[in-house]
Amino acid sequence: MRNDTRSILRVGTGIFIAGVIFAILVKIGGGLGQHGPPSNLGWFGLIFALGCLPASGFLLLLGFAKWFEDRRR
């Protein structure tokens, strides 16, 4: 595995773990109601989870695609 592929996968995994932690923070902050989380902690977790999880998904998709391409070479 090349260094750039390894770094993309490492960063994507780190952002994914942070997104999961923030999603758990939403649950700790009171969960989701009809109008969103009832507390500031829940809103904080929701905003960051919705930022981290899609970004990490794209990074991991890119990393795995590069990894499969590196294996073919």
Sequence and secondary structure as in RCSB ss.txt:
>XXXX:A:sequence
MRNDTRSILRVGTGIFIAGVIFAILVKIGGGLGQHGPPSNLGWFGLIFALGCLPASGFLLLLGFAKWFEDRRR
>XXXX:A:secstr
  HHHHHHHHHHHHHHHHHHHHHHHHHHTT  BTTB SSHHHHHHHHHHHHHHHHHHHHHHHHHHHHHHHHH 
